[in-house]
Amino acid sequence: MSNKAEINDFDPGAIADALNSLPFKISADDCVKLSGYIDLLKKWNHRYKFTKFESTSEILNKLIIPSIYLGCLIEPDTTLLDIGSGPGIPGIPVKLSLPEIKLTIIESNIKAVEFLSEVKTQIKINSLNTVYGRAEDHARDSELKGMFDTVIVRAFAPVPVVVEVASAFLKLDGILIIQCAGDISSTLASENKSSLKVGMRFDRVGSLKPGFENIAPIFFSIFVKVGEIPPEYPRTWKRIKNAPLWK
C-alpha cells in the first residue's frame, strides 16, 4: 500500500500496512484492536455524530494516525489522562499503540462515555478508566488530583483554559501536551508567564510530520508542571472562560 493511507474496506492488514511508516512498531494484535475501534466508531458515529469523519480512510487519516504520532511525545509506561476526548481521540489510539500506559479519560458527553465502555469491553483494553463529568469539577475535588505523569488534550478549549484545568491533575514535573492548530501554536513561541499562576511553565511548541502525502503536520504545545496549583484554582468554568489566565 502507498503512503497515501487510503483504506476503503475494513481490513486490519490494510491498516497495518498504512501504519508501517510510523516511528515505532505497532503489534499485529494492536492493529486488530485499532481496526475494531474504527469499526465501532463508525457504527456509533452514524447515530451520535461524534465526528464529522465517516469513512475508514477519513477516520484513519484525520484521527487515528495523528493521535498515534502524538504517542512519540509520551513515555511508554506513563499514567496518561485524556481530557474531553469525545469518542477517545487521541487517548484510545495512543493507548493501543503504547499498551503499557495506564489511560484515564474524562468526558462530559454521556453517550461518548457509553461508547468508550463498549470499546473497552469489545476490544478488551486493559488499564483504561473512563470518568464521566466536567474536568474542572473533578479537578477541584477528586481523587484524580495530582495523579498523572502526562495529560493530553485535543484542544477542547483555548490554551489558557486547558492549562488551568489540566494543572490540577498533573504530578510535579508532569507534562501537558496540547494538540492544536498551527496558528495557535505559533502564538506560544515564547514563554507565557501567566501559566505560572497555576504552577505550569511553557516548554515548547513543535510539529510532527507523518510520512503520508495527505496528512498534515500535527502541531502541539507542551507545558511542564513546576509548582503546586494554588487552592483557588482551577476556578469555575464560567470564571475560567470569562477571565482566562491570558489572552
Beta strands, then each sheet from edge to edge (+ up, - down):
strand 1: 79-83
strand 2: 102-107
strand 3: 128-132
strand 4: 148-153
strand 5: 170-179
strand 6: 200-208
strand 7: 218-225
sheet 1: 3+ 2+ 1+ 4+ 5+ 7- 6+
end
